[in-house]
Amino acid sequence: MSIKKYLSLAIVFVLLLTILVGCGENDSQTNSEGNTEQQSQTGGQTAQGTGQELDSEQYLNFFMSAEPSTLDPSKGADSYSNAVLNNVMEPLTRLEEKEENGVFVNFVAAAGAESWEPNEDGTVWTFKLRDNTWSDGVPVTAQDYEYGMKRSLDQETASPYAFLLMPIKNAAKVNRGELTVDELGIKALDEKTLEITLESSTPYFIQLTSLRVTLPQRKDIVEKYGDTYGTELDKVVYNGPFTLATWAHNSELILTKNENYWDKDTVKLQTVTLKIIQDENAIYNSLANGSLDQAGASQPEWKEKFMADENLQYIEIIEPSTYFVFFNTQNEVFKNANIRKAFSAAIDREELANVMFDGVPAPAYGWVPPSISIDDQEYRTAVEEPVKALVKDNPDPKALLVKGLEELGMDPDTSKLTVKISLGGTNQWFRDYGEYLQQMYINKLGVNIEIETNDWPIFNAAVEKGEFQLGYMAWGADFNDPVSMLSLHTSDAGAIGTGWGNDRYDELIDLASKEMEPAKRLEYFSEAEKILIYDEAVVAPVVYPRSNIFRYKYVHELGVTPFGTSGYKYAHTIGR
């Protein structure tokens, strides 16, 4: 058993003008005809720098616990959609990874853009696009990137990730409907040149160009399919390393190598199968019998078994993510801050981490997770976690609840209050989690708790409509800066359906987004996080996740860093 730890504490961003050469990956088993084709294409090839011959059949099998809500880059907000889009679409840049002193770190690498250059004050960026082709043979142009970003910012699109593009000139006004998209600071100068003008210098802008919200989109395809765009594999066109060949809803997705991709020679995988599996034991058994090539394991008995398997590599990933309870602040009960504080303070995070997560993650007392840094200083080591102060100052959360009910003019008898908790999963773990939360709140607050479990797409749709009281979700940072997490809660973000807004919070995030001095940015972020977690308790952080990943040793060059966006492009197998 070989053990490696992949940390993202020292993320390094290097502006490369050429894409790194690597090997690609697949994830599905194929029929005999497909295998013959794979042998002709991959047989005899060697992995770069190793001299080892690649397997003649190049495929990989993974799983997702839910299917993507949509493959519309402007409308998707879940990790399942992102996992697919990273592989079937080509952003301007990608966050690649490399090993430095035993630690894997990220850097910005050329992708759809072969080069880029900012002006002297960093407010105008010019991207030169390489030659690439859509899966239907149409050339990819700068106009496609322009249209994709403008569509994401258009108020009518209601993109949950539009807030990430706020550094662009006039983005906020366009997103509010005060200006037209034609007044955005995004312009295709010609078919191969894209110019993006910012409101001001933005310390993290280049990182944004690797994210889904900046992906190119074909105007003719979007208009052809309208509201159904991105809902089926044939209602999207692709320009990335892979195309989507199969989408059997709630069963599996199969990606196949994109022969029209500009860097197709780098991609060695012919297929990647993403099976939809929710049952935890089914996942573990699939890894044990080899029908999955990689899976995480948290249950102690399975983790011990996999640790003893010499065919598996153990990878510990410290994720820049937060699992959290969130409140509908427009709800008649949870519009009161003291009630939200009571439900946050009542959570025993240490116990929850041990009981529901087998002690793998760390208890979360702040919104910004570990491994997020500012100018090489980790945020969490510099800023006190505000939940600790909330719990310390409110040792009796039930008293807070009574106070909140009185402020609302409601009966202060907590036993007469019924609250529904909505969960975005239907497997046994979610049922157990719901029962745990139910008992915890009954014991701590004396309330009546109802549990509602739905598949992720149904849960997500209800949250977007505001049809919930209290929900549970996980969110990971998209890039290595506190703004990636804290900007989720600005008034115009819409990423997490709390319905909350705060003018001072918005001002602080705006100031931090433009400020180039790290110490000042830290000050702004610290005040904003206090408003979010202590003063208003809009969300209640629960745990910071750590993942125990087990991967068969024949799998190579598959990215592991949390911020990486290379997906399956460089993966391959040797010695399956």
Secondary structure by P-SEA (a helix, b strand, c coil): cbbbbbbccbbbbbbccbbbbbbbbbcccccaaaaaaaaaccccccccccccccccccbbbbbbccccccccccccccaaaaaaaaccccccccbbbbbcccccbbbbbbcccccccccccccbbbbbbccccccccccccaaaaaaaaaaaaccccccccccccccccaaaaaaaccccccccccccccccbbbbbcccccccccccccccccbbbbaaaaaacccccccccccccccccccccccccccbbbbcccccccccccccccbbbbbbcccaaaaaaaaaaccccccccccaaaaaaaaacccbbbbbbbccccccccccccccccccaaaaaaaaaacaaaaaaaaccccccccccccccccccccccccccccccaaaaaaaacccaaaaaaaaaaaaccccccccbbbbbbbccccaaaaaaaaaaaaaaaaaccbbbbbbbbcaaaaaaaaaacccccccbbbbbcccccccccccccccccccccccccaaaaaaaaaaaacccaaaaaaaaaaaaaaacccccccccccccccbbbbbcccccccccccccccccccccccc
